Amino acid sequence: MRRTGEELAGKEGGRLRLLVGKPGLDGHSNGAEQVAVRARDAGFEVVYQGIRLTPEQIVAAAVAEDVHCVGLSILSGSHMELVPDVLARMAEAGIDDVPVIVGGIIPDSDARALKQQGVAEVFTPKDFSLTDAMAGIVRAIRRAHGLEMLD
């Protein structure tokens, strides 16, 4: 996994940058922090600015940090309001080509709806392998850049 990410990073001109955003009023940051640590272990440069961020703050950070992917961790049940808001603001900022990954307590029907709105991947507690999640993030970045998958 790390080799795959490093090869893609080489094509992108540096380490892959992942923004881990924690929008909404939910104060449970453990999952987001575990993802951030695993992403660093996998070779990502991680941008994590804490909890209770607004969609506007998340998009501003994504633009300022020139990230390759935005990961949103939402456990408050507000994913159907917050994620579309982030997607719309990303489009307004001209970064709608940056894949968005969402993690949290998300019913399957909502996961399908979020993907239809443009979310690249949705991870829930049943997707407990952080290694698999990192591979999913790399796949999403590769798809966004039209790059073939590695063996």
N, C-alpha and C positions, 0 to 999 in steps of 0.2 A: 504494500500500500504506500509506504513512504517513497519507494522508488518511483512509483507511478506519479505521485504528487510532485516529486522533484523533477521528473522529466517534463511534466506539464509546466512547472514553474520556469524551467529553462526556456521553454518556448514562449512564455509570457514575459520573460526578461527579469525575473526575480522570484522570490518566494511568493506563493499564493497567499493572498490576504483574505481572511474570513472575518466579517463583522458578526459578532454574537450580540443580538439585540434582545432586550428583555422589556417589551412594552407592557403598558397597562399597570394596574394597581397591585397585581399579584407580587407578593414579596418573597416567593420561594425561588431562590436563585441556584439551588444545588445542581439541578440538571444542566442549566446553562453553564455553570462553572465546570462541571465535569466534561462537557463538550469542549469548552475552551481549552482545558488542560490536555485532553486527548488530541485535539487539533494541533496544539503546539508540539506534542510528541510525534505527530504524523508529519511535521515539517511546515505547517502553516504559520504565517504571521497572524496573530489573533488580535483583533480590536474588540475590546470588551469595556464598556463604559458604565457598567452597573445596571441596577434595576430601575423600574418605573420610568422608562424613557417614553417620550411621545413619538408617534410616527415621524413627526417633523425632525426630531433630534436624531432618530435612526437614519433617516435619509440624508440629513446633513453630514453625519459621520461617514456614511457610505461614499458620498461624493468627496469629502475632504481626504479620506484615506485611500481613495481609488481602489476599492475592494473588488475582488473577483467573485464574491458570493456574500449574500446576506442570510444569516441564520436567525430565525426568530423563535424564542422559547416563550410559550404562552400556556399557563396553567389556570388562568382565571376564568376560562369559558368565554372570553371575549374575542376569540380568534376570528369569528365571522365578521366582526366590526374592524378590528385592528389590522388584520392582514390586507384586506382590500384597500384600506386607507394607505398603508405603506406602499402597496403596489401602485396606486394612483399617484402618490407623491414621487415615487421613483420614475414613473413615466413623465411627469411634469418636469423632473430634473434631468431628463434625457438619459437615464441609466436603467431603462426597462429591459436592457439586454443582460443585466446582472442577474444570475439566478437567485431565487429566494427559496430557502429551505425552512420549513416550519416544524417545530417539535412541541409536543405537549399532550394533554388529555384531549384528544380530538376524535369524535365519532367518525366512523367510516364514511357516512354520508357527507359530513362536512369536509373530510379529507378529499373526497371526489370533487366537491364543489370548489374547494380551494385550488385544486389542480386545474380545473376548467378555467379558473380565473388567471392562471399563469404561474402558480407555485410549482417549482420543479420537483420537490420531494416533500413528503410529510412523514415524520417519525413520531411514534407514540411509545408508551412504555413497553408494549409488546415487542418493539424493535430495540431490545436492550443492548445489542452489541454495538459499542461505540466504534469499533473497527469497521463494521459494516456501514455505519453512518458516515464515517470519514470517506469510505469508498464511494458512497452515494453522493457526497458533496463533490468529490473529484469528478465523478461521472457527469454531474449537472454542469460543472464548469466546462468540461470537455464538450458537452452537447451545445452549450451556449456559444462556444467558439468554433463549432463545426469541425472538431478534431476527432479522428478515429480513435476507438478504444484500443488500449494496449492488450496484449495477451497476458 
